[in-house]
Amino acid sequence: MSAGGQLASTLVVRGYDETRPNFKILMVPVISMIENYKHQGSCNQLLGKKPSKQAMHYYSNSLHVSSKTPKSFVIANNDDRVVSSLNAMNYVAALRRNNVFSEFHLFPKGGHVGLLYSTHPYKNQALGLRKKWMNTYVK
């Protein structure tokens, strides 16, 4: 989740064929370091307070998706005020442009990492969708 999504998406877009996972599940992920989409705290921790445009581009993983990127299950919350849901949407769009199979769910409410809590209004639905996806597409 969140900053872990940055690590997971980096592994799958930059990993070598022999170490690249067969699939990924990203929930409210930080994907981009580009202005208007980046999570400032994640950017500061990963790249420092004054990163170069080259570094920001390099770690904006939606810009580096290829046909070798593994299939994905992605969840975001539209009311997330910490990590813009545009991170997930742009990533899924890049997967689609590269003909990579993905399933994407954008829930209207839930905030940031709300799926960790029983109070998330779509927790059961989200977990059920994730389980169904794993049972169907992960062998």
Secondary structure, 3 states (H helix, E strand, C coil): CEHHHHHHHHHHHHCCCCCCCCEEEEECECCCCCCCCCCHHHHHHHHCCCCCHHHHHHCCHHHHCCCCCCEEEEEEECCCCCCCCHHHHHHHHHHHHCCCCEEEEEECCCCCCHHHCCCCCCHHHHHHHHHHHHHHHCC
